[in-house]
Amino acid sequence: MPLARADVRDVCFAHWPVDPDGLAPVVPAALAPATRDGSAWMSVLAQRTRAGLGGLPGRYEFPQVACRTYVVPADSDDRSEEDAVGVFFLRVAAPSRFATLGGRIVFGIPYIRAPVDFERTGESIRVRAESGGGTARYDASFAPERDPTPADPDSLDAWLTERYRYYLPDGRYGEIGHEPWRLATATGAIEDTELLDTVGVEPSDDPLLRYSPGTDVRLTRRA
């Protein structure tokens, strides 16, 4: 049985290509940056979440902003080995005490309790988040350009979103179960990326912006 289930909605993805060597200070020794066509990637996900533990009744609703990168085990011979590629969370901001405690204790994900404002007006979404005593900010706006559809399995969009492992610093991993994301290209702007600065990564290019109406997610953790 999954340890947690969540309905995630209005997921706003921002993806940046980065130099794999630039991730060395933030990726643990047990892991290595995963690459596609020689580039590593950083992503920030903003979403509305309704989550609960296992089969327990009741779910908690909260917005969250997650900063993550893509990794493989450090002893992997191929940094683009598809089956081994997973996500490594660098920081997750959420105002929910339930989310921050559960995420840290049960799953080992570095949640920080912090204000997150998630506003939707028609098709437009604005997200503002703070973490680290107000010094790590994220301020972004998104609007989908078309109806969301599943990504081509061989596309960069699929590589960036269809990840079914999340890694812990010691190299262990848990599993993420969900249906393929329905994605749409999005317009918008990232006004403040100080959240990325605090984890030691400075993107040099404009991000790829994508929107998904969301899906149901199941999390498990390996011993």
Secondary structure, DSSP 8 states (H G I E B T S, - for coil): --SEEEEEEEEEEEEEEE-GGGGTTTS-TTEEE--BTTBEEEEEEEEEEEEEETT-S--EEEEEEEEEEEEEETT-S-TT-GGG-EEEEEEEEES-HHHHHHHHHHH---EEE--EEEEEETTEEEEEEEETTTTEEEEEEEEESS--EE--TTSHHHHHH---EEE-TTS-EEEEE----EEEEEEEEEEE-HHHHHTT----S--EEEEEEEEEEEEEE--
